[in-house]
């Protein structure tokens, strides 16, 4: 099951009832927008205890359409790379610290 922003906001409002929902929504949007802007600039994001987001650069190449076998030019692009923190890995795998 995936978590969507609306469920995240519900959980935040449940955990922090003294904050207004619109303020929590603004706060969440600011954080997500800053993450997007930082990745767009090609910089690295480190969230301690969670993980690191960074961008990788894929060169342009000639690939093949698997259905038709036709050669297709794939342009260069940026991809997002995520490396999980050790704390997160232990928590996911139920290991004791």
C-alpha positions as CSV (number, residue, x, y, z in Angstrom):
1,X,0.0,0.0,0.0
2,X,1.4,3.4,-1.0
3,X,0.9,6.5,1.0
4,X,-0.5,9.6,-0.7
5,X,-0.2,13.2,0.4
6,X,-3.8,13.3,1.6
7,X,-3.2,10.3,4.0
8,X,0.1,11.9,5.1
9,X,-1.7,15.1,6.0
10,X,-4.5,13.2,7.8
11,X,-1.9,11.4,9.9
12,X,0.0,14.7,10.6
13,X,-3.2,16.4,11.7
14,X,-4.0,13.4,14.0
15,X,-0.6,13.5,15.6
16,X,-0.5,17.3,15.8
17,X,-4.0,18.5,16.6
18,X,-2.9,22.0,17.6
19,X,-1.8,22.8,14.1
20,X,-4.3,23.9,11.5
21,X,-4.7,21.6,8.5
22,X,-4.0,24.4,6.0
23,X,-0.7,25.1,7.8
24,X,0.3,21.4,7.7
25,X,-0.6,21.3,4.0
26,X,1.6,24.5,3.4
27,X,4.4,23.0,5.4
28,X,4.3,19.7,3.5
29,X,4.2,21.5,0.1
30,X,7.1,23.7,1.1
31,X,9.2,20.7,2.0
32,X,8.3,18.7,-1.2
33,X,8.9,21.8,-3.4
34,X,12.3,22.4,-1.9
35,X,13.2,18.7,-2.5
36,X,12.1,19.1,-6.1
37,X,14.1,22.3,-6.7
38,X,17.2,20.9,-5.1
39,X,17.1,17.8,-7.3
40,X,16.5,19.9,-10.3
41,X,19.6,21.9,-9.6
42,X,21.5,18.6,-9.4
43,X,22.3,18.9,-5.7
44,X,22.1,16.1,-3.1
45,X,19.5,15.9,-0.3
46,X,20.3,14.1,2.9
47,X,17.5,13.3,5.4
48,X,19.2,11.9,8.5
49,X,17.9,8.5,9.5
50,X,15.9,8.2,6.3
51,X,18.2,8.4,3.3
52,X,19.9,10.4,0.6
53,X,18.4,11.5,-2.7
54,X,20.7,12.4,-5.6
55,X,20.5,12.8,-9.4
56,X,22.3,10.6,-11.9
57,X,22.9,11.6,-15.5
58,X,22.1,9.1,-18.2
59,X,23.8,9.6,-21.6
60,X,21.8,9.6,-24.8
61,X,21.8,6.3,-26.5
62,X,20.3,4.3,-29.3
63,X,17.9,1.7,-27.8
64,X,15.5,-0.8,-29.3
65,X,11.7,-1.0,-29.2
66,X,11.1,-4.5,-27.9
67,X,7.8,-4.9,-29.7
68,X,8.9,-3.9,-33.2
69,X,12.7,-4.2,-33.0
70,X,13.0,-0.7,-34.4
71,X,16.0,1.4,-33.2
72,X,14.9,4.4,-31.2
73,X,17.0,7.4,-30.1
74,X,16.8,7.9,-26.3
75,X,17.8,11.4,-25.3
76,X,20.0,12.2,-22.3
77,X,18.1,12.6,-19.0
78,X,18.5,12.9,-15.3
79,X,17.3,10.1,-13.0
80,X,16.8,10.2,-9.2
81,X,18.8,7.8,-7.1
82,X,17.8,7.0,-3.5
83,X,20.1,5.4,-0.9
84,X,18.5,4.3,2.3
85,X,20.1,5.2,5.6
86,X,21.3,2.3,7.9
87,X,18.7,3.2,10.5
88,X,15.9,2.9,7.9
89,X,17.3,-0.4,6.7
90,X,17.3,-1.8,10.2
91,X,13.8,-0.6,10.9
92,X,12.4,-2.1,7.7
93,X,14.1,-5.4,8.3
94,X,13.2,-5.5,12.0
95,X,16.7,-5.6,13.2
96,X,17.6,-4.5,16.7
97,X,20.0,-1.6,16.9
